[in-house]
Amino acid sequence: MLRYLGSTRNIAGCALALAGLAAHFLGLAGAYWPVVVAGLYGVGALLAPPDRVRLRVSHAEVETAGLRADLDALLRKVEGAQRFPDDVRARLGDLAGVLGGILDRAEVLTASPDHLHIVSQTIRAYLPAGLEAYANLPRGYALTRRAGRERSAHEELLSQLDLLDAKLREVAQAVHHGDEQALRDHGRFLRDRFGRSDLDL
């Protein structure tokens, strides 16, 4: 369903349906305007060329697919363990959401070696190392502060997850910057093209 919503057929159908709505508001569609709108949508969806088939898998997709598989495997191990408190699981879930969004932009991510390195190391080194060290501690020991220490092992793990989250959000912002800029450019185009001017009546 989501794939169809972004398809050429749906976009063409929606464009013609909007034309039908415009005709209705101009008084051209008559009393049967819902039928006209639905019919125009159907015509657009049927006549639109099918989406192009893309069979080749890019190097970027191969790289990020491996990272995504490693992240999913790590999350399954954490889910199956009983050693992690709810707040750790919640932070890890948020972190996984940020990572998932970054990995969705495979081409952009792999174009930046620095960003790709951070994401790769986070999934394959930083997260496993911290979580594993914590999981090997007795639960009571991990939650208890000891004399001369600023925080418990539990607090230390949460701090590490927060640091990773902050850095990954910087990476996500950089990765998504191009899409945001494209959206802003499109908005400027629409305002220039369709915005009202002082000469409008």
Secondary structure in CASP SS format (residue, H / E / C, confidence):
PFRMAT SS
TARGET T0000
AUTHOR 0000-0000-0000
METHOD secondary structure of the structure
MODEL  1
M C 1.00
L H 1.00
R H 1.00
Y H 1.00
L H 1.00
G C 1.00
S C 1.00
T H 1.00
R H 1.00
N H 1.00
I H 1.00
A H 1.00
G H 1.00
C H 1.00
A H 1.00
L H 1.00
A H 1.00
L H 1.00
A H 1.00
G H 1.00
L H 1.00
A H 1.00
A H 1.00
H H 1.00
F H 1.00
L C 1.00
G C 1.00
L C 1.00
A C 1.00
G C 1.00
A C 1.00
Y C 1.00
W H 1.00
P H 1.00
V H 1.00
V H 1.00
V H 1.00
A H 1.00
G H 1.00
L H 1.00
Y H 1.00
G H 1.00
V H 1.00
G H 1.00
A H 1.00
L H 1.00
L H 1.00
A C 1.00
P C 1.00
P C 1.00
D C 1.00
R C 1.00
V C 1.00
R C 1.00
L C 1.00
R C 1.00
V C 1.00
S C 1.00
H H 1.00
A H 1.00
E H 1.00
V H 1.00
E H 1.00
T H 1.00
A H 1.00
G H 1.00
L H 1.00
R H 1.00
A H 1.00
D H 1.00
L H 1.00
D H 1.00
A H 1.00
L H 1.00
L H 1.00
R H 1.00
K H 1.00
V H 1.00
E H 1.00
G H 1.00
A C 1.00
Q C 1.00
R C 1.00
F C 1.00
P C 1.00
D H 1.00
D H 1.00
V H 1.00
R H 1.00
A H 1.00
R H 1.00
L H 1.00
G H 1.00
D H 1.00
L H 1.00
A H 1.00
G H 1.00
V H 1.00
L H 1.00
G H 1.00
G H 1.00
I H 1.00
L H 1.00
D C 1.00
R C 1.00
A H 1.00
E H 1.00
V H 1.00
L H 1.00
T H 1.00
A C 1.00
S C 1.00
P H 1.00
D H 1.00
H H 1.00
L H 1.00
H H 1.00
I H 1.00
V H 1.00
S H 1.00
Q H 1.00
T H 1.00
I H 1.00
R H 1.00
A H 1.00
Y H 1.00
L H 1.00
P H 1.00
A H 1.00
G H 1.00
L H 1.00
E H 1.00
A H 1.00
Y H 1.00
A H 1.00
N C 1.00
L C 1.00
P C 1.00
R H 1.00
G H 1.00
Y H 1.00
A H 1.00
L H 1.00
T C 1.00
R C 1.00
R C 1.00
A C 1.00
G C 1.00
R C 1.00
E C 1.00
R C 1.00
S C 1.00
A H 1.00
H H 1.00
E H 1.00
E H 1.00
L H 1.00
L H 1.00
S H 1.00
Q H 1.00
L H 1.00
D H 1.00
L H 1.00
L H 1.00
D H 1.00
A H 1.00
K H 1.00
L H 1.00
R H 1.00
E H 1.00
V H 1.00
A H 1.00
Q H 1.00
A H 1.00
V H 1.00
H H 1.00
H H 1.00
G H 1.00
D H 1.00
E H 1.00
Q H 1.00
A H 1.00
L H 1.00
R H 1.00
D H 1.00
H H 1.00
G H 1.00
R H 1.00
F H 1.00
L H 1.00
R H 1.00
D H 1.00
R H 1.00
F H 1.00
G C 1.00
R C 1.00
S C 1.00
D C 1.00
L C 1.00
D C 1.00
L C 1.00
END
